[in-house]
Amino acid sequence: MGHRFEFDPENKILLMRVEGRLTDEALAALYRRALEHWAATDPSAGISDYSSVTEWAVSAELIRKLANYDPAVTEPAIRPRIIVAPTSVGFGLSRMFQILGEAKRPKLTVVHTLDEAFAVLGVQSPHFKPLE
């Protein structure tokens, strides 16, 4: 599983792109990395893009556990967070996370494409730069 974080300084959007096989261990590690990057960039919104995930080897148990954690996002009632998950499995697991964590993450949205995510945020031409 590979991943990278990018940031659009003009629109203040943190973007996490994930590719390959996604496992419970990898997803838990990504959650921790997202906390670090969120704190470092203080974005207005965040996008987790799972468009390039080739296999979802993630358990419903981990999804429930993560949904009960405090959000990686500061001010979750104000700052939108979007999950991009085009596959049926990824979309279903993402919706499960959204529903179970709705009280803690009221501005979380799940969409099928990155273009849909940009539309939700009202952004037309973001310019992302890689983060280390």
N, C-alpha and C positions, 0 to 999 in steps of 0.2 A: 504494500500500500504506500503510495506516495501522496504528498500533500505540499501545498505552499500557501503562504499568506501574502496578500497584496492589499494595498491601501490607495484609495482615491482621495488625495488631500483637499481637492476642491469641494467635493460633495461629502467628505468625511465618512466614507464607507469602507469598512473592513471586509475583505473578501477572503474566504478560505476555500481553496479548490482541493478536492480529494479525488484520487484515481486508483484504480486497481481493486484488489480484494479488500473489503472492509470487515474487520473482525471486532469482537467485543473489546479486546485489548487495545487495538488501534483507535477505536472510537473513544474509549476512556482517555487515552493519551492525547487525542486531538482536543478533547474538552479542556484538559489542563493547559495545552498550548494556546487555545483560544482565550483563556483567562489572561494569560501573559500579554498577548497581542492587544487584547481589548484595553487592558490597563495602560499599555505603552502608547496607544494611538488615540484613545478617548474618542471613538467614532460616534457619529450621530445615528448610524445604522450598521447592521452587519448582515452579510450573506454567507451561507454555507452552501457551496455548490458541489453536489454529488453526481453531476452529469457524467463524469468519467469513471464512476465506480462500476466495475465489471461483475462483482459478486458481493452480495449482502450476506455475510456470515455473522450477523448480529442477532443476539437473542432478545426476545420480548422482555425477559427479566432485566437485562441491562437498560433497555429503553425505559422501563418503569423506574429503575433506580436513578437514571439521569434526570428524568422528569421531576423527581422529588428533590434533587439537588437545588441549591440556590443558583439562579441564572448566572452565566458568565457575563451577561450584559448588566452594566450599571443602569439604573433607572429603567427597568424593564417595562414599566407602564407607559413610558414616553418614547424610548428608542426602539424603532422597529427592528425586527430580526426576521430574516427570510431563509427558508430552507428550499433549495432547488433539488428536486428528486424526480427525474423523468420516468424511471421504471416503476412498474406496479409494486414490487416489493419495497423499494426505497420510499416511494410515496406513501405506502401503507404504514411502514414503520415511522416515518416522519409525522404522519397524521396522528398516530398513536401517541407519540411524544408530545405533540401539540395539545391533544385532548387531555392527556393525563397531567400536563403541566400548565394548563390554561390559567389557573389562579395565579401562578408565579410569573407567567410569560404572556400577558394579555396582548402584546403587540407581535406575537409570533405568527407568521403566515407560511404556508407550504404551497409551492407552485411547481409546475412541470419544467419551466425553462428559465434561463437567465434573463431573457427579454421580459418575461412576465415579472420577474423580481425587480428589474429596473422600472417597469411601469408602475408597480405598487409603490415604489419610492419616488416616482415622478422624476426620474433621471433619464436623460436622453443619450448622452455621450460621455459616459464615465471614462476616466483615464487612470487605470490602476498601475501602481508601481510595486515591484516586489519588495517584500520585507525579509530580513534575515531570520 
